[in-house]
Amino acid sequence: MNLEAMTLERLKQGYRIKQFSVKEITTAYLDRIKRLDNKINAFIHLCEEEAVKEAKALDERIASGAEVGPLAGIPVAIKDNICTDGFKTTCASKMLGNFVPPYDATVVKQLKEAGAIVIGKTNMDEFAMGSSTENSAFKITRNPWNRDKVPGGSSGGSAAAVAAGFTPLAIGSDTGGSIRQPAAFCGVVGLKPTYGLVSRYGLIAFASSLDQIGPITKTVKDCAYSLEVITGKDPLDSTCYKGVVNRDYKEILEENIAGLKIGVPREFFQEGVDHEIQQAIKISIKKLEEMRVIVEEFSLPIMDIGLSTYRILSSAEASSNLARYDGIRYGYRSDNSADLEELIVNSRTEAFGKEVKRRIMLGTYVLSSSHYNNYYKKAAENRISIENMFKEALKKYDLIISPTTSQLPFNIGEKIAHSLEMHQSDIYTVFANITGIPAISIPCGFSQSRLPIGLQFMGSPFSEGKLLTVAHQLEERLTLQQQGLELEVREGCD
Ligand code: GLN
């Protein structure tokens, strides 16, 4: 069975015609992971026994003619900051190294109810802070297209797992780009839904006003299938959208897109963007025009405030969210402390990694009474200006197109000591989090050095349907050209 090229859609078809059983598929994926993940390090833990047990039970239910859910028998990998009942959820941190949640996050519950089989937990940057998955306390994940390169981050384990054919579906979280940037680096599809469309209950918080959970898949259609399952109201998350959303995403994927208007923000294509990325986006724009989509350049003068606004808001929220890990109420406890204060200090010093400490310090600083007005308040004001500019632009355009990243996947070790350079990875992705709008990254080509290139579409709140439809139709046009190269590179990976 060729798991590398396997999609969720093909698996569903195979089950329908009884080509294979759920147990066969589940064990085939687990075997592949056990055989190859020592080269990639996409997973922190596998849920092998449980997964096989679930698979057997599902086969029995199918044999008895019982009705099964829309993701019946689909293996899914979950980022290790999303709670899984009875399975370690570590956030790739020593702080939560032994944490076993007594409950499932809402998305995990929804996936299980839909019949998906949780096969393991994926590696990530500690507490989702980073762009390369090098900040994990446990291991460094490698990019399946070129193992000297990073897979992106912070959901690097999830993106690498899909790219390497370890699972057809992985779940990530995106606070400033952590689903889309690794999706772009690994040549897969990643969606950050509208804020509130997917429940955050059971997602260990980084920055609560920016965090969203979303799917990572091989194709846009697979993304639509999975999004349908994980959306919906949740009384356990007060920020979850309570209105009605049409979530029959896959039904509209073939709708006519001729006449839609797509805006190209001029400022997103200025200095610093890799030449090959610019070229790939231009080709995609041409394809869209061939489909009679109207593509127009316009000005969106926000590039100079995006990253700083994101950095201040996310660090401020992180410093508050991470205050609970004191070794008493939550998390790792240092065992050689003389008094209470020392216990808290030692526990936090020993268990948090460098990047997490940097963010806590920055966050505490920008929230301190003497600096609040200059930093946090200013960033909150900037957030409103950015929101207004996007609102205006999205009145004029159905979608906005941009590169997902300005650079190709970089070498492992290349940027880890240069925090500011690393932060540049999020230059195009942070806006969707600051404003709460949905955004998707799809593969749109390869560099000469055979590294994947990602393209991003952003849309108005709750326009996931439109986003997926345009992305799907563009993907169909583009894959034809890529197929040959893709197979060649993947074989090299084994
Ligand atoms: N790379 C960004 C950061 O380090 C985004 C992280 C994320 O989306 N979780 O803050």
Boltz pocket constraint, residues with backbone or C-beta under 6 A from the ligand:
constraints:
  - pocket:
      binder: B
      contacts: [[A, 127], [A, 128], [A, 129], [A, 130], [A, 131], [A, 153], [A, 154], [A, 173], [A, 174], [A, 175], [A, 176], [A, 177], [A, 178], [A, 179], [A, 206], [A, 314], [A, 422], [A, 426]]
      max_distance: 6.0
